[in-house]
């Protein structure tokens, strides 16, 4: 399993969610955050405050990784500094607190 974390602009959320649901990815978490990346100089944002961003986190089967990354790139990427990042990490285990299911069954 993989943990995909994507940092995107808030106004891209609806398009990304629609595309992920279209892929059959029903479960993810969204957290408000601030982005202190390279866009500071280009956008004139204060170094102290960063720019508003959203962090998406989803646990997926490794077989779906390329499709998920492609969809996020296509729906959140405008080809500009500050579009965000996609991070992929190994995920050792997922456990549903409600059902006690483990692995992919816990996120399906």
Steps between C-alpha positions, in 0.01 A plus 500: 500500500601859441426824681451784255522852639422787265537869581267694270343843463159527670317591179614171338331281764167443323665393174743268678225340713275448196784335310600276793141387556488425126795266555314327781700661781229574759708562813746777568575765756524874428682736735544877475867596501739774386750463217843658547647381172672672209194708418592759764708708263272453198174572680637755746369312803648579836768259619329508841154393382530279194208440265179309579515140382328167557662169586332189361594162644384168362597138547489301178597170347836528322333397172301826501794729574578614145133576426459698823818703440398568138152619606636734768758642258236552232242666726722703735789589271501821302869484415587784735717547807285427805280230344595272789664163553414133508681282753485120495602281794481133592212425733553207731145460629157660509248404767136611514417606854131437437511154339849383602562408135860518383681584180309594189173380657535782756500771232262350244 
